[in-house]
């Protein structure tokens, strides 16, 4: 059985191909499927919801409806060209308790285009949040950008080398975990591996960019990383230049 993220990627592919129609306000949601048929969105079995005369998984239907709204009218600011850093894994993980379908659907819709943010359902009874990629234990820390010169709070690390996360925020309907690791990418001019320490955020931005810049200085090259983050409406949340650290490639 595919994960929910795999199902949603399949829904996006079918929407882009024009095979799956966009949701409309007239689509009526029923509490249970009308027949044991495959999901109309992801095409997998074990549906538990009906939309009109079609069978759906509840989470797939929420995602389909939210994605449809976004495709109709919501647009993001144009992505700035440049040598950007692509994340090896999501930097922010939002964990939503099972049963909070509206909250889950809202977050999945908001961050559908962001590779930096992952939204998962809490699976305490089985997977113990393994899907989120969290490295237990984690510690809750005060959220928000740090003051200049302030040291990053200590965190615990996983012996197996898994990424380290901190519990940044907890509410009744969801929890936010944020990676404490440095982000890394390559300079497009000298091919050096550049890492950067990212400021802490009060909430994950909908769009997040890290652009590596090569600035020759004497006696050796210097790298900076331009950070830009945007809200759902396109408002700039933060725009700053960070000092990049050059690492020596391992053999």
C-alpha positions as CSV (number, residue, x, y, z in Angstrom):
1,X,0.0,0.0,0.0
2,X,1.4,3.4,-1.0
3,X,2.0,6.2,1.5
4,X,-0.4,9.1,1.5
5,X,2.3,11.3,-0.1
6,X,2.6,8.8,-2.9
7,X,-1.1,8.9,-3.4
8,X,-1.2,12.7,-3.5
9,X,1.7,12.7,-6.1
10,X,-0.4,10.4,-8.2
11,X,-3.4,12.7,-7.9
12,X,-1.2,15.7,-9.0
13,X,0.0,13.7,-12.1
14,X,-3.6,12.8,-13.0
15,X,-4.7,16.5,-12.6
16,X,-1.8,17.7,-14.8
17,X,-2.6,15.1,-17.4
18,X,-6.3,16.2,-17.5
19,X,-7.4,12.7,-16.6
20,X,-8.8,13.8,-13.2
21,X,-11.3,16.7,-13.2
22,X,-11.0,19.6,-10.8
23,X,-13.2,19.6,-7.8
24,X,-16.2,21.9,-7.8
25,X,-18.3,23.5,-5.0
26,X,-21.2,21.2,-6.1
27,X,-19.3,18.1,-5.2
28,X,-21.1,16.6,-2.2
29,X,-19.1,14.7,0.4
30,X,-20.6,11.6,2.0
31,X,-19.4,10.0,5.1
32,X,-18.7,6.6,3.6
33,X,-18.0,5.2,0.2
34,X,-21.0,4.1,-1.9
35,X,-19.3,1.0,-3.1
36,X,-16.0,-0.9,-2.5
37,X,-14.4,0.5,-5.6
38,X,-10.9,2.0,-6.1
39,X,-10.3,5.6,-5.1
40,X,-11.3,8.0,-7.9
41,X,-8.1,10.0,-7.2
42,X,-5.2,7.6,-6.4
43,X,-6.9,4.5,-7.9
44,X,-6.1,2.4,-4.8
45,X,-8.6,0.2,-2.9
46,X,-10.1,0.5,0.6
47,X,-12.0,3.7,0.1
48,X,-13.9,5.3,3.1
49,X,-15.6,8.3,1.6
50,X,-17.9,9.2,-1.2
51,X,-17.9,12.4,-3.3
52,X,-21.1,12.5,-5.4
53,X,-21.3,9.1,-7.0
54,X,-17.6,8.4,-6.8
55,X,-15.6,6.5,-4.1
56,X,-12.6,8.3,-2.4
57,X,-10.2,8.0,0.4
58,X,-11.0,10.8,2.9
59,X,-7.4,12.2,2.8
60,X,-7.3,12.0,-1.0
61,X,-10.6,13.8,-1.4
62,X,-9.4,16.6,0.9
63,X,-6.2,17.0,-1.0
64,X,-8.0,16.9,-4.4
65,X,-10.4,19.6,-3.3
66,X,-7.6,21.8,-1.9
67,X,-5.4,21.3,-4.9
68,X,-8.2,22.1,-7.3
69,X,-8.7,25.5,-5.6
70,X,-5.0,26.2,-5.9
71,X,-4.9,25.4,-9.6
72,X,-7.9,27.6,-10.3
73,X,-6.6,30.9,-8.9
74,X,-3.8,30.8,-6.5
75,X,-0.4,31.8,-7.9
76,X,3.0,32.2,-6.3
77,X,5.6,34.9,-7.1
78,X,7.9,33.9,-10.0
79,X,10.8,31.8,-8.8
80,X,14.0,33.7,-9.0
81,X,16.6,32.0,-11.2
82,X,20.0,31.2,-9.6
83,X,22.1,28.5,-8.1
84,X,19.7,27.3,-5.5
85,X,20.2,24.7,-2.8
86,X,17.8,21.7,-3.1
87,X,17.0,20.1,0.2
88,X,18.1,16.5,0.7
89,X,15.1,16.0,3.0
90,X,12.3,18.3,4.3
91,X,13.5,20.9,6.8
92,X,10.1,21.2,8.5
93,X,7.7,18.4,9.4
94,X,4.1,19.1,10.5
95,X,2.6,16.1,12.3
96,X,-1.2,16.1,12.5
97,X,-3.2,13.7,14.7
98,X,-5.4,11.1,13.1
99,X,-8.9,12.4,12.8
100,X,-7.9,16.0,12.0
101,X,-8.7,15.7,8.3
102,X,-9.5,19.4,7.8
103,X,-6.2,20.5,9.4
104,X,-4.2,17.9,7.4
105,X,-5.9,18.9,4.2
106,X,-5.3,22.6,4.8
107,X,-1.5,22.1,5.5
108,X,-1.1,19.7,2.5
109,X,-2.8,22.3,0.3
110,X,-0.6,25.1,1.6
111,X,2.7,23.4,1.3
112,X,1.9,21.2,-1.8
113,X,4.6,22.9,-3.9
114,X,7.3,23.1,-1.2
115,X,10.1,20.4,-1.0
116,X,11.1,21.9,2.3
117,X,8.0,21.0,4.2
118,X,6.4,17.6,4.8
119,X,2.9,17.1,6.3
120,X,2.2,13.7,7.8
121,X,-0.4,12.0,9.9
122,X,0.6,10.9,13.4
123,X,0.8,7.1,13.6
124,X,1.6,6.6,17.3
125,X,0.1,3.1,17.3
126,X,2.3,1.8,14.6
127,X,5.0,3.7,12.9
128,X,5.9,6.0,15.8
129,X,6.4,8.9,13.4
130,X,9.0,7.1,11.3
131,X,7.3,8.6,8.2
132,X,8.2,12.0,9.4
133,X,11.9,11.0,9.6
134,X,12.2,12.4,13.2
135,X,15.1,11.4,15.3
136,X,13.9,10.8,18.9
137,X,14.3,12.2,21.4
138,X,13.6,15.8,20.4
139,X,13.4,18.9,22.7
140,X,10.9,21.7,22.6
141,X,12.7,25.1,22.1
142,X,11.5,28.7,21.9
143,X,10.6,29.5,18.3
144,X,11.4,32.5,16.2
145,X,14.5,33.9,14.4
146,X,17.5,34.0,16.7
147,X,19.2,37.3,17.7
148,X,22.5,38.1,16.2
149,X,25.3,36.3,18.0
150,X,22.9,34.0,19.8
151,X,24.0,30.3,19.9
152,X,21.7,27.6,18.5
153,X,20.2,25.7,21.5
154,X,21.7,22.2,22.1
155,X,19.8,19.2,20.6
156,X,20.1,15.5,20.8
157,X,21.4,13.5,17.9
158,X,20.5,10.0,16.7
159,X,23.3,7.4,16.9
160,X,22.3,6.0,13.5
161,X,23.0,9.3,11.9
162,X,19.3,10.3,11.3
163,X,18.6,14.0,11.0
164,X,18.1,15.9,14.3
165,X,14.8,17.8,14.8
166,X,13.5,20.0,17.5
167,X,9.9,20.4,18.6
168,X,9.3,24.0,17.5
169,X,5.6,24.3,18.2
170,X,2.8,22.3,19.6
171,X,-0.9,23.0,19.4
172,X,-4.1,21.0,19.9
173,X,-4.4,20.1,16.2
174,X,-0.7,19.7,15.1
175,X,3.0,19.8,16.0
176,X,5.8,21.4,14.1
177,X,9.3,19.9,14.0
178,X,12.3,21.8,12.6
179,X,15.6,20.4,11.5
180,X,18.7,21.8,13.3
181,X,21.2,20.7,10.7
182,X,23.1,22.9,8.3
183,X,21.9,23.0,4.6
184,X,24.4,22.2,1.9
185,X,24.9,22.7,-1.8
186,X,27.5,23.3,-4.4
187,X,28.8,26.6,-5.7
188,X,28.0,26.8,-9.5
189,X,31.3,28.6,-10.2
190,X,34.0,26.7,-8.3
191,X,32.0,23.5,-7.4
192,X,32.9,23.9,-3.8
193,X,30.5,22.3,-1.2
194,X,29.0,25.1,0.8
195,X,27.0,24.7,4.0
196,X,24.9,27.3,5.8
197,X,23.2,27.6,9.2
198,X,19.6,28.5,8.6
199,X,17.8,30.8,11.1
200,X,15.0,29.4,13.2
201,X,11.5,30.2,12.0
202,X,8.3,30.8,13.9
203,X,6.4,28.8,11.2
204,X,7.5,27.2,7.9
205,X,7.4,29.5,4.9
206,X,5.3,28.5,1.9
207,X,8.2,29.2,-0.4
208,X,11.9,29.0,0.7
209,X,15.0,29.7,-1.4
210,X,18.7,29.4,-0.6
211,X,21.0,30.8,-3.4
212,X,24.7,30.2,-3.4
213,X,26.9,33.2,-4.5
214,X,30.6,33.1,-5.2
215,X,32.4,36.3,-4.1
216,X,36.1,36.3,-4.9
217,X,38.2,38.0,-2.2
218,X,41.8,38.1,-1.3
219,X,43.5,35.7,-0.5
220,X,40.7,33.1,-1.2
221,X,37.2,32.9,-2.4
222,X,34.3,33.7,-0.1
223,X,30.8,32.2,-0.4
224,X,27.5,33.8,0.7
225,X,24.0,32.3,0.7
226,X,21.1,34.5,-0.1
227,X,18.0,33.5,1.9
228,X,14.4,34.4,0.8
229,X,11.2,33.2,2.3
230,X,7.6,34.0,1.4
231,X,4.2,33.6,2.9
232,X,1.2,32.0,1.2
233,X,0.1,35.3,-0.2
234,X,3.6,36.1,-1.6
235,X,4.7,38.5,1.2
236,X,8.4,38.4,1.9
237,X,9.0,37.0,5.4
238,X,12.8,37.2,5.4
239,X,15.5,38.3,2.9
240,X,19.0,38.2,4.1
241,X,22.6,37.1,3.2
242,X,24.2,34.4,5.3
243,X,27.9,33.4,5.5
244,X,28.5,30.1,3.8
245,X,31.1,27.6,5.0
246,X,33.2,25.8,2.5
247,X,33.8,22.1,3.1
248,X,36.3,19.7,1.6
249,X,34.8,16.9,-0.4
250,X,35.2,13.5,1.1
251,X,37.0,11.0,-1.1
